[in-house]
Amino acid sequence: MLPAFSSRVELEAEQLRRLKWSVAHAYKNAPYYRAKCDAAGVTPGDLTSLSDLARFPFTRKSDFRENYPFGMFAVPQEACVRMHASSGTSGKPTIVGYTQADIDVWNTLIARCILVAGGRKGDVLHNAYGYGLFTGGLGLHGGAQALGCTVVPASGGQTERQVQLICDLKPRIICCTPSYMLVLAEALERAGIDPRKTSLEVGIHGAEPWSEEMRREIEKRFAIAALDIYGLSEVMGPGVAQERADARGALTVWEDAFLPEIVDPDTGTPLPDGEAGELVFTSLSKEAVPVIRYRTGDLSRLSAPVGGLPMRQMDRIAGRSDDMLIIRGVNIFPRQIEELIVSEPGLSPHYRIDVTREGVMDLLKVTCEAGVNCDAAVTRAAVAGRMKARYGLTAEIVIAEAGSLPRSDGKAKRVFDHRR
Ligand code: DLL
């Protein structure tokens, strides 16, 4: 399950071999990549070292949209055993396809993710990522089965029934978005069950940004180890990188399958390890939809391998380049506001951020939910004070009634920038 490479030198030699294959495959079989490379004056033959990749053009989400549905495919549709599609909030969805070999690699990588998070063969795994076109449900499912877990394909929603399944089938592992984990905590408590007393020991959470404070909240409420899983449909789905139980705080990138880069989000210039910027991935073995230098929009940082595996680490996602809010000249990520709310004792971890503009003035409104024993006036003043002191921002803080903000089965939508 775990990669066989013992040293960085060995890994990089294999990466170069696979990279040459991947770029040549994309160039030969996907008209999109051939046109893009020809226009940039590069051919697969120009790749003699890993750093030569920087000469190749980027791929973006908009390329998937513009080449909808099959323009990014490098194999005929009949060679694919499955297709997934992104939700496509604006216009056409993003379609991705998988050959059987692609699914096999995906299963192996997910099995690895579960293994390094602390899962093992024979564990009952409650999978509450959405099944269907979203890659979360089926992605985790295949890998969990490959590891030898007993999967409960709960999908999202029907929360009361999920509570019952958790109590009766006694899963050791749970996979879902961090926001849905909070929904499950509330539902367990409503049913008179202490979430700390369930059989759960490990949570594998991702698909949306979540702060360290949110992690602490989940770990406290469930008495589990909550670990971060990262991925995106265009690159594969979940399982591109995983936080290991023995190396918390960053995620190991499965570098035998994906070559990561960090680039300056404004200029696209590659940045050295240790510097923060936008994550870019090139697939090394994908057959159906190879990606060359895919701009994720996700902000992170690469760092040296830790603890025996030769793969580099990436920081937990700080935000997306297009998620950053600029409010009266102050740059802030929603995650920073979340940190402040979740660590406030009088509040529940549910919130909503609204940004509007009146004339030339940006207005920030943060709606929080009262927790137990919340004195609304005191809490409002405390949050507003910390927002000002920590980020220099004046915000209208609204303390809504407990349970009044909408809950989500999957990815939570919490930020509403009405200026866009
Ligand atoms: O969300 C795949 C996935 C499913 C990952 C289940 C993890 C678990 P998409 O729907 O294509 O795929 O959304 C990808 O979600 O570019 C990030 O912005 C965000 N994202 C995914 N994982 C994390 C994470 C799936 N661990 C987009 N932390 C990505 C922060 C994440 N953001």
Residues whose N, C-alpha, C, O or C-beta is under 5 A from the ligand:
A	BS01	DLL	T135 G136 H205 G206 A207 E208 P209 W210 D228 I229 Y230 G231 L232 S233 E234 G237 P238 T296 D298 I317
